[in-house]
Amino acid sequence: MTVVLLPMNTGVPDESTAAAVREWGGDPEAGRTIAAALTEAGYRVVAFDYEREVFARPRPLSGARLAADLLAAADEAGVDRFAYYGYSWLGLAGLQLAQRTDRLTALAVGGFPPLGGPYEPMLKVTRAAHEQALHPVPAPADVTPGDWESAGSAASPEQTGQFVTLYESLRDVDERAALDRIDVPRLAYAGAADSIPYGPGWGGTEVVIGPALAAHRAELERRGWTVHLEPGADHLRALHASVVLPVLLPWLRTHVPA
């Protein structure tokens, strides 16, 4: 049976949490729905909430540390070889994993372009989040969903600091050399409208994901990647299970049948 490593929360959120996620454009049960669909399709899913883990127990993150943590999760589940799906920074984690192990059977990266990755903008954003954590200012009580500038960060300095170390470790990454080390079936997808502008409180930069993937699509396809851009979808919309599954599941069935 083909195993899929899924570093997502597959629990059922309480109704107030779910409502807040929906207001901001997310899918509160994306992990649960994706895991259930993969299982129904005959895959063995090894799911674990890696984001919750790093927030609960902060540690200096780097590309090597991400890969080591993911391999440790597979070891704990008694899994030798496995496919991997991750979204956003967990998609980045998959890229780090794939170039450091021969245990991977397939790699699906959502919401993070394998070429033209926003490493420098994300370093600015995470440094700004870390400064907010060190010198917190209460967010307004009536923040409008989608107003990330006003929402601020509720994370601790330890939680935000680990992502600063991650993007510092990757700021000089040679993306093409890294891709040369990945020879398993590979998928990259993102929302075509996934471009996130951050105001002055977040470093005053723009994190470009969908347009970056589009710009490098031809080269990635020459390198053997399957590339999908979801029309009109932003970063949160492209993580909805209703968007992910029609792309991910047929691709897995083609390249690593259950």
C-alpha contacts under 8 A as a table, 3 or more apart, distances in Angstrom:
res1	aa1	res2	aa2	distance
1	M	42	G	7.53
1	M	43	Y	6.33
1	M	44	R	6.51
1	M	258	A	5.73
2	T	43	Y	5.47
2	T	44	R	6.13
2	T	82	F	6.72
2	T	83	A	7.60
2	T	256	V	7.00
2	T	257	P	7.00
2	T	258	A	5.00
3	V	43	Y	5.87
3	V	44	R	4.66
3	V	45	V	5.77
3	V	46	V	7.01
3	V	79	V	7.73
3	V	81	R	7.26
3	V	82	F	4.80
3	V	83	A	6.09
4	V	43	Y	6.80
4	V	44	R	6.22
4	V	45	V	4.95
4	V	46	V	6.13
4	V	82	F	5.52
4	V	83	A	4.63
4	V	84	Y	5.49
4	V	85	Y	7.23
5	L	45	V	6.14
5	L	46	V	4.94
5	L	47	A	6.14
5	L	74	A	7.38
5	L	82	F	6.40
5	L	83	A	6.02
5	L	84	Y	4.79
5	L	85	Y	6.54
6	L	35	A	7.65
6	L	45	V	6.77
6	L	46	V	5.93
6	L	47	A	4.60
6	L	48	F	6.55
6	L	84	Y	6.37
6	L	85	Y	5.72
6	L	86	G	6.71
7	P	47	A	5.62
7	P	48	F	4.96
7	P	49	D	5.37
7	P	50	Y	5.35
7	P	51	E	7.67
7	P	85	Y	7.61
7	P	86	G	6.55
7	P	90	L	7.28
8	M	31	G	5.44
8	M	47	A	6.29
8	M	48	F	5.76
8	M	49	D	4.70
8	M	50	Y	6.59
8	M	51	E	7.46
8	M	86	G	7.84
9	N	31	G	5.47
9	N	32	R	7.08
9	N	47	A	7.52
9	N	48	F	6.43
9	N	49	D	4.57
9	N	50	Y	7.90
9	N	52	R	7.96
10	T	29	E	7.08
10	T	30	A	7.59
10	T	31	G	4.53
10	T	32	R	3.95
10	T	33	T	7.68
10	T	35	A	7.04
10	T	47	A	7.11
10	T	48	F	7.68
10	T	49	D	7.53
11	G	29	E	7.48
11	G	31	G	7.61
11	G	32	R	6.11
12	V	29	E	6.54
12	V	32	R	7.29
13	P	17	T	6.11
13	P	18	A	5.75
13	P	28	P	6.86
13	P	29	E	7.38
14	D	17	T	5.48
14	D	18	A	6.13
15	E	18	A	4.98
15	E	19	A	5.99
16	S	19	A	5.14
16	S	20	A	6.29
17	T	20	A	5.19
17	T	21	V	6.29
17	T	28	P	7.90
18	A	21	V	5.18
18	A	22	R	6.24
18	A	27	D	7.97
18	A	28	P	5.23
18	A	29	E	7.96
19	A	22	R	5.13
19	A	23	E	6.19
20	A	23	E	5.07
20	A	24	W	6.48
21	V	24	W	5.30
21	V	25	G	6.43
21	V	26	G	5.13
21	V	27	D	6.59
21	V	28	P	5.82
22	R	25	G	4.98
22	R	26	G	5.02
22	R	27	D	6.08
22	R	28	P	6.78
23	E	26	G	7.39
23	E	145	P	5.99
24	W	145	P	4.95
24	W	146	G	5.63
25	G	146	G	7.90
25	G	236	L	6.01
25	G	237	R	6.46
26	G	236	L	5.20
26	G	237	R	6.28
26	G	239	L	7.38
26	G	240	H	6.75
27	D	30	A	5.34
27	D	236	L	7.80
27	D	237	R	7.77
27	D	239	L	7.21
27	D	240	H	5.20
27	D	241	A	7.28
28	P	31	G	8.00
29	E	32	R	5.29
29	E	33	T	6.05
29	E	241	A	7.92
30	A	33	T	5.24
30	A	34	I	6.03
30	A	239	L	7.14
30	A	240	H	5.71
30	A	241	A	4.88
31	G	34	I	5.24
31	G	35	A	6.04
31	G	241	A	7.54
32	R	35	A	5.26
32	R	36	A	6.10
33	T	36	A	5.15
33	T	37	A	6.16
33	T	241	A	6.31
34	I	37	A	5.20
34	I	38	L	6.20
34	I	241	A	5.93
34	I	244	V	7.83
34	I	245	L	6.68
35	A	38	L	5.24
35	A	39	T	6.15
35	A	45	V	6.41
35	A	47	A	7.49
36	A	39	T	5.12
36	A	40	E	6.08
37	A	40	E	5.06
37	A	41	A	6.17
37	A	245	L	7.82
38	L	41	A	5.01
38	L	42	G	6.57
38	L	43	Y	5.51
38	L	44	R	7.56
38	L	45	V	6.99
38	L	249	L	7.20
39	T	42	G	5.20
39	T	43	Y	4.94
39	T	44	R	5.94
39	T	45	V	6.33
40	E	43	Y	7.29
41	A	258	A	7.15
42	G	258	A	5.27
43	Y	258	A	5.04
46	V	74	A	7.60
46	V	77	A	7.14
48	F	73	A	7.83
49	D	52	R	5.41
49	D	53	E	6.36
50	Y	53	E	4.86
50	Y	54	V	6.31
51	E	54	V	5.38
51	E	55	F	6.30
52	R	55	F	5.16
52	R	56	A	5.95
53	E	56	A	5.08
53	E	57	R	5.98
53	E	58	P	7.88
54	V	57	R	5.13
54	V	58	P	4.99
54	V	59	R	6.89
54	V	159	Q	7.54
55	F	58	P	5.50
55	F	159	Q	5.59
58	P	158	E	6.08
58	P	159	Q	5.55
58	P	162	Q	6.52
59	R	158	E	7.95
59	R	162	Q	5.98
60	P	161	G	7.67
60	P	162	Q	4.81
60	P	163	F	7.79
60	P	165	T	6.15
60	P	166	L	7.32
61	L	65	R	5.72
61	L	66	L	6.70
61	L	162	Q	5.28
61	L	163	F	6.40
61	L	165	T	5.81
61	L	166	L	4.77
62	S	65	R	5.03
62	S	66	L	6.20
62	S	165	T	6.52
62	S	166	L	4.38
62	S	167	Y	7.49
62	S	169	S	5.73
62	S	170	L	7.50
63	G	66	L	5.25
63	G	67	A	6.41
63	G	93	A	6.99
63	G	96	Q	5.35
63	G	97	L	7.81
63	G	166	L	6.77
63	G	169	S	7.12
63	G	170	L	7.12
64	A	67	A	5.20
64	A	68	A	6.16
64	A	96	Q	6.90
64	A	97	L	7.76
64	A	100	R	7.86
65	R	68	A	5.00
65	R	69	D	6.06
66	L	69	D	5.23
66	L	70	L	6.28
66	L	93	A	5.76
66	L	96	Q	6.94
66	L	97	L	7.04
67	A	70	L	5.24
67	A	71	L	6.16
67	A	93	A	6.73
67	A	94	G	7.59
67	A	96	Q	5.87
67	A	97	L	4.30
67	A	100	R	7.02
68	A	71	L	5.16
68	A	72	A	6.09
68	A	97	L	7.74
69	D	72	A	5.01
69	D	73	A	6.35
70	L	73	A	5.09
70	L	74	A	6.47
70	L	97	L	7.38
71	L	74	A	5.06
71	L	75	D	6.15
71	L	97	L	7.99
72	A	75	D	4.93
72	A	76	E	6.09
73	A	76	E	5.12
73	A	77	A	6.40
74	A	77	A	5.14
74	A	78	G	6.30
74	A	79	V	5.16
74	A	80	D	7.01
75	D	78	G	4.96
75	D	79	V	5.69
75	D	80	D	7.05
76	E	79	V	7.60
79	V	82	F	7.14
80	D	103	R	6.44
81	R	103	R	4.67
81	R	104	L	5.69
81	R	105	T	6.48
82	F	103	R	6.59
82	F	104	L	5.24
82	F	105	T	5.46
82	F	106	A	7.30
83	A	104	L	5.65
83	A	105	T	4.95
83	A	106	A	4.50
83	A	107	L	5.93
83	A	108	A	7.99
83	A	256	V	7.97
84	Y	94	G	6.79
84	Y	104	L	7.35
84	Y	105	T	7.99
84	Y	106	A	6.29
84	Y	107	L	5.09
84	Y	108	A	6.08
85	Y	91	G	7.02
85	Y	94	G	7.20
85	Y	107	L	6.28
85	Y	108	A	4.70
85	Y	109	V	6.09
85	Y	110	G	7.65
86	G	89	W	7.76
86	G	90	L	4.64
86	G	91	G	4.14
86	G	92	L	7.68
86	G	93	A	7.41
86	G	94	G	6.31
86	G	108	A	6.64
86	G	109	V	5.56
86	G	110	G	6.14
87	Y	90	L	4.96
87	Y	91	G	4.32
87	Y	92	L	7.66
87	Y	109	V	6.07
87	Y	110	G	4.37
87	Y	111	G	5.36
87	Y	112	F	7.11
87	Y	239	L	7.24
88	S	91	G	5.03
88	S	92	L	6.54
88	S	109	V	7.93
88	S	110	G	6.12
88	S	111	G	4.51
88	S	112	F	5.29
89	W	92	L	4.80
89	W	93	A	6.18
89	W	111	G	7.95
89	W	112	F	7.09
90	L	93	A	4.70
90	L	94	G	6.32
91	G	94	G	5.01
91	G	95	L	6.58
91	G	108	A	7.50
91	G	109	V	4.56
91	G	110	G	5.61
91	G	111	G	6.76
91	G	112	F	5.98
92	L	95	L	5.12
92	L	96	Q	6.46
92	L	109	V	7.28
92	L	112	F	6.24
92	L	114	P	7.94
93	A	96	Q	5.07
93	A	97	L	6.14
94	G	97	L	4.92
94	G	98	A	5.99
94	G	107	L	6.95
94	G	108	A	7.71
94	G	109	V	6.73
95	L	98	A	5.23
95	L	99	Q	6.60
95	L	107	L	7.94
95	L	109	V	7.50
95	L	114	P	7.40
96	Q	99	Q	5.73
96	Q	100	R	6.70
97	L	100	R	5.32
97	L	101	T	6.38
98	A	101	T	5.83
98	A	102	D	7.62
98	A	104	L	6.57
98	A	107	L	7.24
98	A	181	R	7.84
98	A	182	I	5.94
99	Q	178	A	6.36
99	Q	179	L	7.43
99	Q	181	R	5.27
99	Q	182	I	5.47
101	T	104	L	6.70
104	L	107	L	7.31
104	L	184	V	7.16
105	T	184	V	5.92
105	T	185	P	7.21
105	T	256	V	7.33
106	A	184	V	5.28
106	A	185	P	4.86
106	A	186	R	5.87
106	A	252	L	7.98
106	A	255	H	7.53
106	A	256	V	7.11
107	L	184	V	6.91
107	L	185	P	6.30
107	L	186	R	4.70
107	L	187	L	6.28
108	A	186	R	5.68
108	A	187	L	4.57
108	A	188	A	6.05
108	A	248	L	7.51
109	V	112	F	6.62
109	V	113	P	7.86
109	V	114	P	7.96
109	V	186	R	7.77
109	V	187	L	6.01
109	V	188	A	4.86
109	V	189	Y	6.52
110	G	113	P	7.85
110	G	188	A	5.79
110	G	189	Y	4.92
110	G	190	A	5.62
110	G	239	L	7.90
111	G	188	A	7.96
111	G	189	Y	6.39
111	G	190	A	4.69
111	G	191	G	7.20
111	G	194	D	7.93
111	G	209	I	6.61
111	G	210	G	7.52
111	G	235	H	6.64
111	G	238	A	7.42
111	G	239	L	7.89
112	F	117	G	6.51
112	F	188	A	7.78
112	F	189	Y	7.85
112	F	190	A	7.07
112	F	209	I	6.01
113	P	116	G	6.16
113	P	117	G	5.15
113	P	188	A	6.91
113	P	189	Y	7.81
113	P	190	A	7.76
113	P	209	I	6.05
113	P	210	G	7.51
113	P	212	A	6.50
113	P	213	L	5.11
114	P	117	G	6.07
114	P	175	E	7.24
114	P	179	L	7.73
114	P	188	A	7.30
114	P	213	L	7.60
115	L	175	E	6.20
115	L	176	R	7.40
115	L	212	A	7.47
115	L	213	L	7.00
115	L	216	H	6.34
115	L	220	L	7.67
116	G	175	E	7.97
116	G	212	A	5.66
116	G	213	L	7.20
116	G	216	H	7.27
117	G	209	I	7.21
117	G	212	A	7.34
118	P	121	P	5.44
118	P	122	M	5.95
118	P	207	V	5.90
118	P	208	V	6.43
118	P	209	I	7.17
119	Y	122	M	5.24
119	Y	123	L	6.18
119	Y	167	Y	6.20
119	Y	170	L	6.78
119	Y	171	R	5.70
120	E	123	L	5.03
120	E	124	K	6.44
120	E	167	Y	7.48
120	E	171	R	6.04
121	P	124	K	5.13
121	P	125	V	6.26
121	P	205	T	6.12
121	P	206	E	6.54
121	P	207	V	5.79
122	M	125	V	4.92
122	M	126	T	5.96
122	M	167	Y	6.84
122	M	207	V	6.82
123	L	126	T	5.23
123	L	127	R	6.02
123	L	164	V	6.16
123	L	167	Y	5.21
123	L	168	E	6.59
123	L	171	R	7.76
124	K	127	R	5.16
124	K	128	A	6.18
124	K	202	W	7.45
124	K	203	G	5.39
124	K	205	T	7.44
125	V	128	A	5.09
125	V	129	A	6.20
125	V	198	Y	7.76
125	V	202	W	5.26
125	V	203	G	5.39
125	V	205	T	7.53
126	T	129	A	4.90
126	T	130	H	6.05
126	T	160	T	6.71
126	T	161	G	7.76
126	T	163	F	6.26
126	T	164	V	5.46
126	T	202	W	7.96
127	R	130	H	4.98
127	R	131	E	6.24
127	R	160	T	7.95
127	R	161	G	7.75
127	R	164	V	5.86
127	R	203	G	7.78
128	A	131	E	5.06
128	A	132	Q	6.26
128	A	201	G	6.85
128	A	202	W	5.04
128	A	203	G	5.65
129	A	132	Q	5.03
129	A	133	A	6.23
129	A	152	G	7.81
129	A	153	S	6.24
129	A	160	T	6.36
129	A	202	W	6.63
130	H	133	A	4.99
130	H	134	L	6.22
130	H	156	S	7.96
130	H	157	P	5.78
130	H	160	T	5.01
130	H	161	G	5.84
130	H	164	V	7.58
131	E	134	L	5.02
131	E	135	H	6.03
131	E	136	P	7.93
131	E	157	P	7.92
132	Q	135	H	5.08
132	Q	136	P	5.00
132	Q	137	V	7.20
132	Q	152	G	7.35
132	Q	153	S	6.58
133	A	136	P	5.27
133	A	153	S	6.74
133	A	154	A	7.14
133	A	155	A	6.21
133	A	156	S	5.38
133	A	157	P	4.99
133	A	160	T	7.18
134	L	156	S	7.59
134	L	157	P	5.66
137	V	152	G	7.97
139	A	143	V	7.57
139	A	150	S	6.34
139	A	151	A	5.67
139	A	152	G	6.14
140	P	143	V	5.83
140	P	150	S	6.99
140	P	151	A	7.40
143	V	147	D	6.63
143	V	150	S	6.42
143	V	151	A	6.22
144	T	147	D	5.56
145	P	148	W	7.84
147	D	150	S	5.73
147	D	151	A	6.36
148	W	151	A	5.00
148	W	152	G	6.70
148	W	198	Y	7.83
149	E	152	G	6.17
149	E	198	Y	6.90
149	E	199	G	6.07
149	E	201	G	6.49
149	E	202	W	7.03
155	A	159	Q	5.93
155	A	160	T	6.33
156	S	159	Q	5.11
156	S	160	T	6.25
157	P	160	T	5.24
157	P	161	G	5.67
158	E	161	G	5.12
158	E	162	Q	6.50
159	Q	162	Q	5.85
159	Q	163	F	7.49
160	T	163	F	5.61
160	T	164	V	6.74
161	G	164	V	5.03
161	G	165	T	6.47
162	Q	165	T	5.23
162	Q	166	L	6.32
163	F	166	L	4.79
163	F	167	Y	6.30
164	V	167	Y	5.46
164	V	168	E	6.04
165	T	168	E	5.00
165	T	169	S	6.04
166	L	169	S	5.24
166	L	170	L	6.56
167	Y	170	L	4.99
167	Y	171	R	5.89
168	E	171	R	5.32
169	S	172	D	7.61
170	L	173	V	5.10
173	V	178	A	7.98
174	D	177	A	5.47
174	D	178	A	6.24
175	E	178	A	5.04
175	E	179	L	6.18
176	R	179	L	5.00
176	R	180	D	6.20
177	A	180	D	5.10
177	A	181	R	6.90
178	A	181	R	5.45
178	A	182	I	7.18
179	L	182	I	5.30
180	D	183	D	7.43
185	P	224	G	7.57
185	P	225	W	7.17
185	P	255	H	6.50
186	R	224	G	7.33
186	R	225	W	5.16
186	R	226	T	6.28
187	L	225	W	5.57
187	L	226	T	4.68
187	L	227	V	5.93
187	L	228	H	7.88
187	L	251	W	7.83
188	A	225	W	6.92
188	A	226	T	6.24
188	A	227	V	4.95
188	A	228	H	6.41
189	Y	213	L	7.79
189	Y	227	V	5.64
189	Y	228	H	4.55
189	Y	229	L	5.57
189	Y	230	E	7.48
190	A	194	D	6.95
190	A	209	I	7.07
190	A	210	G	5.36
190	A	213	L	7.35
190	A	228	H	6.72
190	A	229	L	5.22
190	A	230	E	6.20
190	A	233	A	7.90
190	A	235	H	7.50
190	A	238	A	6.28
191	G	194	D	5.01
191	G	209	I	7.92
191	G	210	G	5.37
191	G	229	L	5.50
191	G	230	E	4.61
191	G	231	P	6.39
191	G	232	G	6.58
191	G	233	A	4.30
191	G	234	D	5.14
191	G	235	H	6.21
191	G	237	R	7.42
191	G	238	A	5.20
192	A	210	G	4.58
192	A	211	P	6.34
192	A	214	A	7.64
192	A	229	L	5.19
192	A	230	E	5.40
192	A	231	P	5.23
192	A	232	G	5.70
192	A	233	A	5.80
192	A	234	D	6.93
193	A	210	G	5.87
193	A	211	P	7.23
193	A	231	P	7.19
193	A	232	G	5.27
193	A	233	A	5.26
193	A	234	D	4.83
193	A	235	H	7.70
194	D	208	V	6.74
194	D	209	I	5.48
194	D	210	G	4.68
194	D	211	P	7.21
194	D	233	A	6.48
194	D	234	D	4.09
194	D	235	H	4.93
195	S	206	E	6.92
195	S	207	V	5.74
195	S	208	V	4.42
195	S	209	I	5.63
195	S	210	G	6.41
195	S	211	P	7.24
195	S	234	D	7.03
195	S	235	H	7.44
196	I	206	E	5.50
196	I	207	V	5.02
196	I	208	V	6.33
196	I	235	H	7.84
197	P	204	G	7.65
197	P	205	T	6.16
197	P	206	E	4.21
197	P	207	V	6.34
198	Y	201	G	7.62
198	Y	202	W	5.53
198	Y	203	G	6.70
198	Y	204	G	5.28
198	Y	205	T	5.32
198	Y	206	E	5.71
198	Y	207	V	7.77
199	G	202	W	5.56
199	G	203	G	6.59
199	G	204	G	4.53
199	G	205	T	6.91
200	P	203	G	5.26
200	P	204	G	4.22
200	P	205	T	7.89
201	G	204	G	6.85
202	W	205	T	7.48
208	V	211	P	6.32
208	V	212	A	6.06
209	I	212	A	5.17
209	I	213	L	6.23
210	G	213	L	5.17
210	G	214	A	6.25
210	G	229	L	7.02
211	P	214	A	4.93
211	P	215	A	6.07
212	A	215	A	5.03
212	A	216	H	6.38
213	L	216	H	5.30
213	L	217	R	5.77
213	L	229	L	7.89
214	A	217	R	5.01
214	A	229	L	7.34
215	A	218	A	7.70
216	H	219	E	5.52
216	H	220	L	6.16
217	R	220	L	5.16
217	R	221	E	6.09
217	R	227	V	6.55
218	A	221	E	5.20
218	A	222	R	6.24
219	E	222	R	5.03
219	E	223	R	6.26
220	L	223	R	4.95
220	L	224	G	6.47
220	L	225	W	5.35
220	L	226	T	7.74
220	L	227	V	7.52
221	E	224	G	5.02
221	E	225	W	4.75
221	E	226	T	6.12
221	E	227	V	6.86
222	R	225	W	7.28
228	H	247	V	7.60
230	E	233	A	5.78
230	E	238	A	7.00
230	E	243	V	7.70
233	A	236	L	7.81
233	A	237	R	5.35
233	A	238	A	5.51
234	D	237	R	5.29
234	D	238	A	6.04
235	H	238	A	5.51
235	H	239	L	6.90
236	L	239	L	5.41
236	L	240	H	7.09
237	R	240	H	5.48
237	R	243	V	7.63
238	A	243	V	5.89
238	A	244	V	6.86
239	L	243	V	6.73
239	L	244	V	6.26
240	H	243	V	5.33
240	H	244	V	6.21
241	A	244	V	4.92
241	A	245	L	5.76
242	S	245	L	5.99
242	S	246	P	7.05
243	V	246	P	6.20
243	V	247	V	7.08
244	V	247	V	5.52
244	V	248	L	5.84
245	L	248	L	5.01
245	L	249	L	5.37
246	P	249	L	6.06
246	P	250	P	6.70
247	V	250	P	6.24
247	V	251	W	6.48
248	L	251	W	5.27
248	L	252	L	6.13
249	L	252	L	5.16
249	L	253	R	6.19
250	P	253	R	5.05
250	P	254	T	6.22
251	W	254	T	5.17
251	W	255	H	6.26
252	L	255	H	5.25
252	L	256	V	5.26
252	L	257	P	6.34
253	R	256	V	5.65
253	R	257	P	4.42
253	R	258	A	6.75
254	T	257	P	6.21
